[in-house]
Structures are given as structure tokens and as C-alpha cells.
């Protein structure tokens, strides 16, 4: 599945306000964004954390893209493993 670049972490959650799993992407222990696939696998949406204080001024775009793709794969695998039909 691949590893995340140093400093990145992905947590999968199923909050009440979503109809599917979401992935929170952290960089250096600060929430950067949330990946939602409520509208389908090909229609992923990202929500950025409104409080950007404490985030590094720069991060690698490639590494952030890799973290987003990793999160999407993990969401898909978890839904498949748990037998979700709506993916």
C-alpha cells in the first residue's frame, strides 16, 4: 500500500454527519485536511482545517498528494472489508 512521507499521518473516521468514512490528514501532528468520498470514489472532496496556525509554511505538494491518495485507498479498502455496498 505504500508508506506515508515522514511527518504525515492519516486517521480514518465515520462521523455522524457523513454517510461514509472520512480521512483526516495530519502533517507534523496538525490537522491539514479531511478527505470525504460521500459523493463517490471519483468525486472525492477535501475540507481544509480553518485554523492554520501552527502549520508549517511549506510542505511538499507531491507528499501531500501521496497522503491524499493513500487516504482514499484506505477508505476504499475499509469499506470493502466491512461490506459497504455504496462504493
Backbone as a printed PyTorch tensor [residue, N CA C, xyz], in Angstrom:
tensor([[[  0.8290,  -1.1840,   0.0000],
         [  0.0000,   0.0000,   0.0000],
         [  0.8720,   1.2460,   0.0000]],

        [[  2.0770,   1.1330,   0.4670],
         [  2.9450,   2.2930,   0.4740],
         [  2.9310,   2.9920,   1.8180]],

        [[  4.0160,   3.6230,   2.0810],
         [  4.1610,   4.3570,   3.3330],
         [  3.9300,   5.8370,   3.0890]],

        [[  3.5880,   6.5160,   4.1390],
         [  3.4470,   7.9640,   4.0690],
         [  4.8110,   8.6100,   4.2840]],

        [[  4.9840,   9.7840,   3.7180],
         [  6.2180,  10.5380,   3.9160],
         [  6.3380,  10.9120,   5.3940]],

        [[  7.5490,  11.0870,   5.8750],
         [  7.7360,  11.4740,   7.2730],
         [  6.9370,  12.7340,   7.6130]],

        [[  6.3150,  12.7030,   8.7720],
         [  5.5330,  13.8450,   9.2300],
         [  4.0480,  13.7310,   8.9400]],

        [[  3.6520,  12.8570,   7.9950],
         [  2.2380,  12.7030,   7.6440],
         [  1.6040,  11.5630,   8.4300]],

        [[  0.3240,  11.7210,   8.7370],
         [ -0.4630,  10.6780,   9.4000],
         [ -1.8790,  10.7570,   8.8430]],

        [[ -2.5120,   9.5940,   8.6770],
         [ -3.8910,   9.5250,   8.1940],
         [ -4.7200,   8.7560,   9.2100]],

        [[ -5.8230,   9.3660,   9.6650],
         [ -6.7720,   8.7110,  10.5630],
         [ -8.0980,   8.5610,   9.8310]],

        [[ -8.6790,   7.3580,   9.8810],
         [ -9.9850,   7.1170,   9.2730],
         [-11.0620,   7.1810,  10.3430]],

        [[-12.1640,   7.8540,  10.0180],
         [-13.2650,   8.0480,  10.9580],
         [-14.5890,   7.8560,  10.2330]],

        [[-15.6600,   7.6970,  11.0070],
         [-17.0080,   7.6320,  10.4380],
         [-17.9010,   8.5670,  11.2540]],

        [[-17.7310,   9.8860,  11.0790],
         [-18.5380,  10.8450,  11.8470],
         [-20.0130,  10.7630,  11.4740]],

        [[-20.8680,  11.1180,  12.4110],
         [-22.3170,  11.0640,  12.1900],
         [-22.7700,  11.9170,  11.0170]],

        [[-22.0940,  13.0310,  10.7710],
         [-22.5530,  13.9430,   9.7250],
         [-22.1730,  13.5030,   8.3090]],

        [[-21.4940,  12.3650,   8.1800],
         [-21.1100,  11.8430,   6.8700],
         [-21.7580,  10.4810,   6.6600]],

        [[-21.9840,  10.1410,   5.4030],
         [-22.5830,   8.8410,   5.0950],
         [-21.5210,   7.8000,   4.7630]],

        [[-20.2650,   8.1730,   4.8540],
         [-19.1750,   7.2750,   4.5340],
         [-17.9730,   7.6250,   5.4020]],

        [[-16.9330,   6.8150,   5.3040],
         [-15.7130,   7.0940,   6.0470],
         [-15.0710,   8.3770,   5.5420]],

        [[-14.4150,   9.0730,   6.4280],
         [-13.6060,  10.2290,   6.0620],
         [-12.1900,   9.9630,   6.5470]],

        [[-11.2530,  10.6380,   5.9350],
         [ -9.8590,  10.5150,   6.3340],
         [ -9.3440,  11.8860,   6.7320]],

        [[ -8.7710,  11.9550,   7.9100],
         [ -8.1180,  13.1850,   8.3430],
         [ -6.6300,  13.0380,   8.0610]],

        [[ -6.0720,  14.0310,   7.4060],
         [ -4.6470,  14.0130,   7.0880],
         [ -3.9490,  15.0380,   7.9690]],

        [[ -2.9590,  14.5540,   8.6880],
         [ -2.1720,  15.3890,   9.5980],
         [ -0.7530,  15.5280,   9.0540]],

        [[ -0.1600,  16.6770,   9.3010],
         [  1.2480,  16.8940,   8.9950],
         [  1.8900,  17.4770,  10.2420]],

        [[  2.8900,  16.7890,  10.7370],
         [  3.5700,  17.1860,  11.9810],
         [  2.5560,  17.4070,  13.1020]],

        [[  1.6390,  16.4450,  13.2220],
         [  0.6170,  16.4120,  14.2760],
         [ -0.4030,  17.5450,  14.2110]],

        [[ -0.5090,  18.2270,  13.0830],
         [ -1.5220,  19.2710,  12.8930],
         [ -2.4550,  18.8340,  11.7740]],

        [[ -3.7650,  18.9140,  12.0330],
         [ -4.7430,  18.5760,  11.0080],
         [ -4.5920,  19.5340,   9.8360]],

        [[ -4.4350,  18.9680,   8.6390],
         [ -4.3120,  19.7750,   7.4260],
         [ -5.6280,  19.7790,   6.6770]],

        [[ -6.1690,  18.5770,   6.4390],
         [ -7.4150,  18.4960,   5.6880],
         [ -8.1250,  17.1890,   5.9450]],

        [[ -9.3720,  17.1600,   5.5130],
         [-10.2270,  15.9870,   5.6330],
         [-10.6100,  15.5720,   4.2190]],

        [[-10.5450,  14.2740,   3.9220],
         [-10.9360,  13.7520,   2.6130],
         [-12.2550,  13.0150,   2.7810]],

        [[-13.2600,  13.4450,   2.0190],
         [-14.5850,  12.8310,   2.0480],
         [-14.8870,  12.2360,   0.6820]],

        [[-15.4410,  11.0270,   0.6850],
         [-15.8720,  10.3910,  -0.5560],
         [-17.3760,  10.1470,  -0.5170]],

        [[-18.1010,  11.0060,   0.1870],
         [-19.5580,  10.8680,   0.2880],
         [-20.2450,  10.9130,  -1.0690]],

        [[-19.6540,  11.6090,  -2.0160],
         [-20.2640,  11.7360,  -3.3460],
         [-19.7310,  10.7010,  -4.3280]],

        [[-18.9720,   9.7150,  -3.8230],
         [-18.4540,   8.6450,  -4.6660],
         [-16.9390,   8.6700,  -4.7590]],

        [[-16.3830,   7.5350,  -5.1890],
         [-14.9310,   7.3980,  -5.2730],
         [-14.3040,   8.3960,  -6.2270]],

        [[-14.9890,   8.6900,  -7.3130],
         [-14.4420,   9.6050,  -8.3110],
         [-14.7820,  11.0560,  -8.0230]],

        [[-15.4440,  11.3130,  -6.9230],
         [-15.8560,  12.6800,  -6.5780],
         [-15.3980,  13.0570,  -5.1730]],

        [[-14.1810,  12.6800,  -4.8410],
         [-13.6580,  12.9890,  -3.5090],
         [-13.5910,  14.4990,  -3.3160]],

        [[-13.8560,  14.9110,  -2.0980],
         [-13.7710,  16.3240,  -1.7390],
         [-12.8100,  16.4720,  -0.5700]],

        [[-12.1540,  17.6110,  -0.5010],
         [-11.2830,  17.8920,   0.6380],
         [-11.7970,  19.1230,   1.3660]],

        [[-11.6720,  19.0800,   2.6640],
         [-12.0260,  20.2090,   3.5220],
         [-10.7720,  20.5690,   4.3060]],

        [[-10.3400,  21.8020,   4.1580],
         [ -9.1390,  22.2460,   4.8590],
         [ -9.4910,  22.7190,   6.2570]],

        [[ -8.5860,  22.4770,   7.1820],
         [ -8.7670,  22.9570,   8.5440],
         [ -8.7670,  24.4830,   8.5210]],

        [[ -9.7390,  25.0820,   9.1630],
         [ -9.8500,  26.5520,   9.1600],
         [ -8.7790,  27.2170,  10.0130]],

        [[ -8.2940,  26.5120,  10.9920],
         [ -7.2710,  27.0720,  11.8770],
         [ -5.9020,  26.6250,  11.3780]],

        [[ -5.2470,  27.4580,  10.6030],
         [ -3.9610,  27.0880,  10.0190],
         [ -2.7790,  27.4900,  10.9020]],

        [[ -3.0760,  28.0710,  12.0570],
         [ -1.9770,  28.4200,  12.9650],
         [ -1.2410,  27.1520,  13.3800]],

        [[  0.0450,  27.2380,  13.3570],
         [  0.8460,  26.0980,  13.7740],
         [  1.2300,  25.1720,  12.6360]],

        [[  0.6440,  25.3690,  11.4530],
         [  1.0480,  24.5610,  10.3060],
         [  2.3540,  25.0950,   9.7370]],

        [[  3.2000,  24.2050,   9.2420],
         [  4.4080,  24.6900,   8.5740],
         [  4.0120,  25.5520,   7.3700]],

        [[  4.8490,  26.5070,   7.0390],
         [  4.5360,  27.3700,   5.9090],
         [  4.6010,  26.6270,   4.5890]],

        [[  5.3850,  25.5850,   4.5350],
         [  5.5270,  24.8200,   3.2950],
         [  5.5140,  23.3300,   3.5900]],

        [[  4.9930,  22.6050,   2.6030],
         [  5.0970,  21.1510,   2.6130],
         [  5.1580,  20.7140,   1.1620]],

        [[  5.6470,  19.5490,   0.9270],
         [  5.7830,  19.0400,  -0.4300],
         [  4.4100,  18.7340,  -1.0230]],

        [[  4.1160,  19.2950,  -2.1920],
         [  2.8540,  19.0060,  -2.8710],
         [  2.7780,  17.5260,  -3.2240]],

        [[  3.8900,  16.9620,  -3.6950],
         [  3.9110,  15.5390,  -4.0460],
         [  3.5790,  14.6810,  -2.8290]],

        [[  4.1720,  14.9930,  -1.6970],
         [  3.9160,  14.2100,  -0.4910],
         [  2.4880,  14.3940,   0.0030]],

        [[  1.9310,  15.5930,  -0.1300],
         [  0.5310,  15.8090,   0.2390],
         [ -0.3890,  15.0270,  -0.6910]],

        [[ -0.1030,  15.0520,  -1.9900],
         [ -0.9010,  14.2690,  -2.9500],
         [ -0.8190,  12.7820,  -2.6290]],

        [[  0.3690,  12.3100,  -2.2770],
         [  0.5270,  10.9030,  -1.9050],
         [ -0.2930,  10.5800,  -0.6630]],

        [[ -0.3250,  11.4790,   0.2990],
         [ -1.1160,  11.2630,   1.5120],
         [ -2.6080,  11.2190,   1.1810]],

        [[ -3.0650,  12.0930,   0.2880],
         [ -4.4730,  12.0850,  -0.1250],
         [ -4.8050,  10.7810,  -0.8330]],

        [[ -3.9540,  10.3470,  -1.7470],
         [ -4.2000,   9.0880,  -2.4580],
         [ -4.1730,   7.8980,  -1.5060]],

        [[ -3.2570,   7.9120,  -0.5560],
         [ -3.1940,   6.8640,   0.4610],
         [ -4.5030,   6.8290,   1.2480]],

        [[ -4.9850,   7.9990,   1.6560],
         [ -6.2360,   8.0790,   2.4220],
         [ -7.4020,   7.5260,   1.6180]],

        [[ -7.4810,   7.8610,   0.3450],
         [ -8.5810,   7.3740,  -0.4970],
         [ -8.5330,   5.8500,  -0.6390]],

        [[ -7.3270,   5.3020,  -0.8150],
         [ -7.1970,   3.8380,  -0.9030],
         [ -7.6290,   3.1730,   0.3970]],

        [[ -7.2050,   3.7360,   1.5330],
         [ -7.5700,   3.1610,   2.8340],
         [ -9.0760,   3.2230,   3.0570]],

        [[ -9.7220,   4.3240,   2.6660],
         [-11.1760,   4.4330,   2.7870],
         [-11.8440,   3.3310,   1.9720]],

        [[-11.4010,   3.1570,   0.7540],
         [-11.9800,   2.1420,  -0.1290],
         [-11.7790,   0.7410,   0.4580]],

        [[-10.5700,   0.4480,   0.9160],
         [-10.2830,  -0.8700,   1.4870],
         [-11.1250,  -1.1380,   2.7270]],

        [[-11.2940,  -0.1470,   3.5660],
         [-12.0810,  -0.3280,   4.7850],
         [-13.5530,  -0.5650,   4.4570]],

        [[-14.0790,   0.1960,   3.5080],
         [-15.4800,  -0.0190,   3.1060],
         [-15.6620,  -1.4230,   2.5330]],

        [[-14.7330,  -1.8460,   1.6850],
         [-14.8180,  -3.1790,   1.0860],
         [-14.7150,  -4.2570,   2.1630]],

        [[-13.7870,  -4.0890,   3.0920],
         [-13.5820,  -5.0620,   4.1680],
         [-14.8310,  -5.1990,   5.0440]],

        [[-15.5120,  -4.0820,   5.2860],
         [-16.6970,  -4.0970,   6.1460],
         [-17.9830,  -4.4000,   5.3830]],

        [[-17.8720,  -4.5900,   4.0770],
         [-19.0350,  -4.9780,   3.2870],
         [-19.9580,  -3.8450,   2.8960]],

        [[-19.4500,  -2.6230,   2.8800],
         [-20.2730,  -1.4950,   2.4370],
         [-20.6000,  -1.6690,   0.9620]],

        [[-21.8290,  -1.3980,   0.5880],
         [-22.2510,  -1.5570,  -0.8000],
         [-22.1670,  -0.2600,  -1.5950]],

        [[-22.1560,   0.8690,  -0.9170],
         [-22.2390,   2.1470,  -1.6170],
         [-20.8710,   2.7130,  -1.9790]],

        [[-20.0620,   1.9160,  -2.6490],
         [-18.8030,   2.4300,  -3.1680],
         [-18.6350,   1.8470,  -4.5120]]])
